[in-house]
Amino acid sequence: MSTEDTDTTASTETETTCGASATTEAEATDSKCGASTTTDTETTASKCGASADDSSGSGSSCGGGSTDEKVGSTVDDFDADPGRLVAVGLGPGQPEGMTERARGALLDAEHVVGYTTYVDLLPDEVTESADELYDTPMCGEVSRTEEAIDRALAGNDVAIIGSGDPNVYALAGLALEILESKGGTASMVDFEVVPGVPAAQSCGARLGAPLVNDTVSISLSDHLTDMPTIESRLHAAAKEGFTVAIYNPWSRKRRENFEKCCEILLEHRDPETPVGIVHGAGREDEKTEIVDLGDLEGLGETDLIDMTTTIIVGNEETYVWDGRMVTPRGYESKYDY
C-alpha cells in the first residue's frame, strides 16, 4: 500500500493527489486517492472497513468480526471529470491464460489495482505500461476496491484485477456497491467487467472433462458466509447429484470447514467417487491429482490443498478413464457411438 508519513498532529486536513480531501489523525497516512489508513502498532485499518494484521501473515484477520468503518469519500469530494473503472479477470494465472480482451484492457489502464499476489502475476508488458500499480495483501478487498473507485472518480482510467473471473467470488459486485455508497453511478465511471476463465473451468480442463453436466460451486473459506449456510449448500448439492467445485478449501483458521465438507460429501456419495484436485493452476507450483473421495480428508494437511487449490467432486456417474475424469453428459442414452 502506497502511503506517506505524516506528523502526529490530530485532525489535520490534507489534500490527496487525486483531488479528494481526507482528514488525518494521530499516526494516520493517506493514499493517493482519498482512502486513508491508520497505523497502530502493526495493524492497519482503512477508512472503508478492511483491516489486516501484517505481523501474522496473509489471511490473519479474515476470520470474521465486523467494523463500523465507512467509505472515506463521496463523489462530491472529487473535482475532476470521472475516468474509467474496469474489473478485469486474469484467468488462472499464467500470461497465456489471460484473454486478449483482458490484456488489452490492462494495457489501456493508467492505474492497476489488486491483491498483491495477483499484481505479481501480471506480465511485464502490463506492469511497465501502467503509470501506477497499487496492491494490498489478503483481506484488503474493501480498501483496494475503494482505492480503485477513488482513482477513477479522480479522472484516471483504472483496472481492478482478480484471478479467474470478476463475477465469481470476486470484486465486481463490491465495486458497484461501494460506488453506489459514494453517491455515484456505474455510467459515471464507465464501469465495465472484462471476464476471465474461472478457476473451476481452468482446473476442470486439467482434469479431463468433469464439468460437462450440472455443477455447483462452493467456497469453503468465504469469511462473508457462515459455515451453517455453506454446510446446507453442500448437503443440497451432494444429495441432488451435482458435480461440486470447491473453491478455497483450506486455510489455517478454517481447517474444520474442510473436514466437515468431506464428512458431508461422504454422507451422499460413494467413497470411490472420483475427486480432482488442482493446486495453483497455471502457476509455477501447479500440481494435479485424481483421488477417491474417501481419501480426500487425509490430504488436508498436505501442500496439495490450500487457498490456491480447487477441488472437483464428481457426481454418481463420473469415472476415471486413462488418467482423466469423465462426467457423461447423457448422449449415450440417445445416440449409438
N, C-alpha and C positions, 0 to 999 in steps of 0.2 A: 504494500500500500504506500503510495507516494504522499508523504507529509512533510511539513516544515516545522522546526522547533519554534515554540513561542515562549514568551516570558510567562510568569505566574500571576500576572495581574488579572484579577477577577473581572468577568463581564466586560471584555474588550471587544468592541465592534470591529470586524475586519472585512476586507473585500477579497473574495476569491478571484482567481484569474479567469473564471468563466462568467463572471457578472452576477453571481448570486452572493448576497451578503450572508455572513454567518457570525454567530456570537461565540467567542471562545471563553472558557473559564480556566480555572487553575489546571495547568498541565494539559491544556487542550491543543489539538492540532487540526488544521483544516486541509481538506482535499482540494484539488484544483477546481472542483465544480460545485462546491457548496455542501457536500456531505462531510460533516465534521466527525472526528473521533476523539475520545477522551481516554488518556492513558493513566492507569492506576496500577502501580507496581508492574505486573506483567500481563494485565488484562486490558484488551482494547474493546471498546464498545462504540458502534456507530450510532448516530442520531436516528437512524431508521430501523433500529431494532435488532441488529445482528451483533453477537458478541463472540469472541474467541479467546481462549487462554493459550497462547503460543507455548507456554512452558511445558505443557503436557502432550504436545504433538497434535497432528491434524485430527479433527473429529472429536476433540476433547470436550467441547461444550455443546454438542448436538444432542445431548441425551434428554432433552425436554426442557421444561421450565418456560417462563414467559417474561416479557418485558413490557414496560409502559412506554418505551421509546417510540417516537413517531418520526415520520419523514421530516427531513430538515429544511425543506424549502418548498415553495409553490411556484406555479408558472409566473406569478406576479413578480418574483424575485429576479427574473431574467430580462435584460433589456434587448438582447439580440433577437433577430428572427430565428425561430427554431430550425434546427438542422434535420437530420435523418437518423432513425434508430432501426437497426436490422438485427433480428435474432437469428444467428447462424448455427446450424448443426454441422459439426466436424465429421460425423460418422464415427467409425471405430477407433481412429487414432492416427493411422499412418497417412501421409500426404496423398497417396494414390487412392485412399478410401474416401476422400473428400470429393463431392460433386464439383463439376466445373462452375455451376452457379454459385456454390458456396465460396469457391476460390475467388471468383470474380467479385463477389460482394465484399470479401475481406480485403482484396487489393484496392477496392474503391474507398474503403473506410479510412477516415483520418485517425480515428481513435479505435483501439480494440480493447475490450474489457472482458475479463473472465477469471475463472478459477485458475490458480497458479499452475496446476498440473496440465490443464488444457492449453494455457498460453505456451507452456514449454513444448507442447506437441505441434505448434504451428510451424509450417515450413519457413525457411529463411526468407523467401521472397515476400512473404506476408509481413514478418516482423520488421524487415528492412524498409518496406514501403509505408508502414504506419508512422504517423507523426508521433503518436504516443501509445504505449502499452500500459494497461492498468490491471493489476491482478490482486486477488485476495486469497487467503488459504481456505480450507474447508470450513463450512459454517458461515461464510461471509456472503451467502446468497443475496440477502436483502440489501446489504451495504453496497455490494458491487453493482446490483441491478439499479439501485437509486443513482449510483455514480454514473452509470451509462445514460440514464434518463436525463440527469442534470447536464451532462456534456452535450446531449442532443438539444435540450432546451436552450443551451447557450450558443447554439448555432453550428455545432460540429456534426459531421457525418460519422456515426458511431455504430460499431458492430459489437454486440454482446454474444459471446460464444459459449458453446457447451458441446460435450461429446454426444454422439448419437443424433437424436432429433430434438429440436427445441420444444416440441409438444409432448414428449414422453419423459415424465419425471424430470422436467427441466424448467426453464425460466421464462418461457414466452408468456404464460399466463400471469406470472408475478409482475412482469414488466408492465403489462396493461393495467393490472390492479394498482400498482404504485403510481403510474401516470395518471390514472383516474383520481387517486387520492390527492394528487397535487393540483387538481383542477384543470388538467389537460385533457386532450383527446388523442386518439391514435393518428388521426389525419394531421394533427398539428405537427407531429414529428415524422410524418410519412412512414409510420411503423409497418414493417414487413417481416414475415417469417420465411427464412430460407431453409427448407427441410434437409435433413441428413439421414443416413441409414441408421435406424435404431439398433441398439445392442442385440435385441432378440433376433433380428434378421441377419446381422453380420455374424453372430455366433451360430445361428442355425445353419448358415451356409458352410461353416467349417465342420459341421457335424453330419452333413448329408442332406436329408430332406425331412426334418422332423416337424415342420410348421405348416404343412400344406392343408391341414384341417383346422377346426375351431381351436383358438388359442386364447388363454387368459394370461395377462402379465401382472405380476405382483411384486412390490418392493418390500423386502423384509426389514430393511434398516431405514425406513421412512420415518424420521422423527416427527413428522407432521401428522402421522396416523397412529392411533393407539393399537396395541397388539390384539385386543379382542376383535377389533374390526378386521385386521389382517387375517386372524385365525378364521373368522367367519367366511371371508372371501376364499381362503384356501379350501375349507371344507366344501363349499359350494362348487368350486372349480374341479376339485378332485372327484367329488361324488357324481357330477354331471358328465364326467368323461372327457373334459377338455385337456388338450396339451397345456402344460403350465410352464411359463417362462418366469423364472425367479431372478429379479434384479437385487443387487446389493445384499447378498445372502449372509455375509459375516462381517462383524466388526467387534472390536474389543468389548464394547459395552452391551452388545446385543447378541451374544452367542446363544442365549436361551431362545431367541427368536428362531434361529436356525434349527436347534434341537426340536422345538415344538413343531416347526414346519415338517421335518422328517417324520415325526410321530403322526401328524395329521394325514400326510400323504400315504403312509403305510396302513392307515385305517381304511382307505378306499382303493388302494392299488396293490397289485401283486408285488412281493419283494423283488421279483425278477424283472420288473418293468424297466426298460432302458432309460437311463438318465445321461444326458450330455452335459459336460462341464467345460466351459471355455474361460480360461483366465487370461486377462489382458489382451483381448482380441485386437489384432493389428498393431501390437506394440512389441518391443524387443523381447519381453519376457513371456510371450504368448505360450500357453500350454492348453492342450485339448485332450480330454479323456471321455470314454463312454463306460459307465459302470451300471451295476444293478441298483435299484432303489434301496434295497436292503443294506447296501454298503455305503450309502451316501453320508449318513451321520458321522461315520468314523473318519471321514475326510475333512471334517470341520476344523480340526486342529492343525491341518497341513497348510503349506504355502499355496496349494492349488485353489483354495476357496477364500476369497476376501472381497473387498468392496469393488474390485475391478472384474469380478467373476460374474458370469451369467450362467444359470443352470436351467436346462430344458428337460422337463419330465414328460416322457411320452405318455400317450393315452393307452387304453386297453389293447389297441391294435398295433401300436408301434413295435417294430422289431429291428434287430441289427443285422445287416447284410453287408459282407465284405468291408467291415470296419466302419459302416455308415448307418446312422439312424434313418429309418424309413417309416413314415406315418401314411398309410394308404388314404387316398382321397375318396375312394369309393368307385373308381372307374371299373374295377374288376366285377362289380355286380351288374354292370350294364353292357360291357364290351368283352369280346373274346380277344385275348392277346397273350 
